[in-house]
Amino acid sequence: MSGLADTPSFTLASPAGGVGAIAVVELRGLGEVDVARLGLPRLLVGETRLADLLGVDQGMVCRLSDQRWLLTPHGGAAVVAGVVDALRGAGLRESDAGARLSSEQ
């Protein structure tokens, strides 16, 4: 049985309140099956490509390592919420939610 450490996760690495033009979402623990299920492009480590982001937006997808990815959707509150909801709906857990930047800070 898989534990939380085996579950792919994401962290919103930019302010959640839609205060920036671009948001940054880090994905961790993705295997090839997860990448395909999320509809992300197949990339080699170090590659970046403009792509559909979970049917919510278009943005850059960057593969940092075998299991680490960055998504950079537009930073508006509705788009960020849509991406976060889509990731949760796909079974990814949100990590470091308490450490996330807030627009109220």
Secondary structure, DSSP 8 states (H G I E B T S, - for coil): ---GGGS-EEEE-S-TTS-SSB--EEEES--HHHHHHHT-----TT-EEEEEETTTEEEEEEE-SSSEEEEE-B--HHHHHHHHHHHHHTT-EE-SGGGS--TT-
